[in-house]
């Protein structure tokens, strides 16, 4: 029994260090970033958008909040903001979105069969990617991919939308680190 206690303590310490190492992957991305981009609409018109993203590290994962702001023709602002909390999964470098709470209060994924997005993230080298999958009422699907790659002074952002496997929109810009 005397030999078992140090082994158990060593195992617990190892698990804690592994958990911290998994979270450490997001550390270089933590911060606030801002920029702008011109997008081309389906009618060929060009629309300027201000963009920002905030990446914060938490106890069990990280939180990404991103916004886009554009001006309507009447001069009013149109702002969209999204926030997704990511928690560790059983797979190294892959994070599950914790966007809802189940009856036990645990954070869980949303259900794409109910028209909700299925979201996950991964960190590969210097790129933090967020994927969102939507299933339309007729069974079509849309995949959105946000690649945020570390670069000198900020992030290179690349956003791609695929509908039923075909790319329909791509947006690329640089977001400057503001903190």
N, C-alpha and C positions, 0 to 999 in steps of 0.2 A: 504494500500500500504506500509506503514511503517513497518508492521510486515512481509511482503513478502520478503523484501530485505535481512534480516538476514537469513531467511529460504533458500533462493537461495544461499547465500554465504556458508551456512553450507552444502548444498547439493553438491556444487562445491568442497569444501574442502574434503568432504567424498569421492567423486569420485577420487580426486587426491590421497588421502591416500590409497584407494583400488588399484589403478593402481600401486602405488609404492610397495604395499604389494605383488602384483602378480609378479612384477619384482624381488623382493627380493629373491624369491625362487631360482634363478640362482646364486646368490651371492656366496654361498660356493663353487661353481664349477669354478668360474672365476680364470683363471691362465693358465700356460703353463706346459705341461707334456710330458715326453719322456720315451721310453723303447724299448724293442726288443722282438721278438717272433720267434719261429721256426714253420713253417707251413708245413703240409704234402700235397703235390700235388696229383692230381688224378693218376699219374703214380707211386706213392709211394716215390718219391724223397722228400727230406727235403730242405726247403728254409728258410734261415734266413732273417728276415726283421726288419729294424729299424722303429719305429712308433713314431709319435708325434701328439699332439692335443693342440690347443689353444682355450680357451673359453673366450670371451670378452663380457661384458655387454654394451648395447647401450641404447639409449633414449627410444626406443619402444620395446626392446626385447634383443636378444643376437646373437652373431656370433660364429659359430664353424668352425674352420679350422683344417683339419687333413691330415696327409701325411704318406705314407709308402715308404720306400726305400729298394730295394733289389739289389744284384749284379747278373748280367748275367754271363753266362759261359765264355764270352769273357772278363770279367773284368769291363765292363761298368756298370754304375748305372742306374737302372730303378726307376723313382720316379713318384708317383701319388699323387696329392694334390686336395683336395675338400674343398669347402667353401660354407656354407649355413647360411643365415641370417634367424632368427626365430622371428616372431612377435606374440604378444598376440592374442589368439582367444577368442571367446565368452565363452569358457569353461575353468574354473579354472585349471591351471597346464598343459594345452595343448597348444602347440604353432604351428602355421602354418609356413611353409617355405615360404619365400618371395624371390623366385629365379628368377623371371621375372618381367618386368614392363608392365602394360597394356597401352592402348593409352592415358590414363589420367595421366600416370606417377606413378600409385599406384603399390606397390609390390603385386604380386599375385602368386598362386601356378602354377606349370607346369602341362601340360596335359598328363596323362599317355596313353591316346588313340593315341597320336602322338609319342609314343616311349620314352617320357620323364619320368623321375622319379617323383612320387608323394611322397613328403617328409613331415613328421610332427615330432614333438617332444613332450615329456612329462617329467614332474618331479614328481616322486613318492618317497617321503621320501628322502633317500640319493642317489637315482639313477636318472640320466638324461639319457633318452632313445631317440634315433633317429631311426625312421622307414623310409625305402625307399621301394616303391613298383614299379616294372617295369612290363609292359605288353609286351610280345614278339609279333612279327608279326602274329604268329599262334594262339595267344590267351592264351598261357601259361603265368604264372606269377611267379615272383620272389620277395620274401620279404627279406630285409636285416634289421637286428636289431642290433644296437650298444647300449649296456648298459654300462654306465660309472658310477660306484658306488664309492662314496667317501670312502677312506680308509686312515689309518695313513700314511702320507707322500706322498699321491698321489691318483690315481684312479685305481680301478680294472676294466679292460676292458673285456667285453665279446661280441663277434661278432658272430652272427648266420645267416646263409643263408638258406631259405626254397624255394624250387622250387616246385610249385603245391602242397604245403602242406607238402612235405617231406624234412626233414633237409638234406642239402648237404655239409655244411661246418660249423665248429665251431672253433673259435680261442679265447683263453683266455690268458691274460697277465696282468702284473702290470705296470702302467706308473707312474714314479716318478715325483713329482712336482719339476720343475726346476726354478721357480721364487717365 
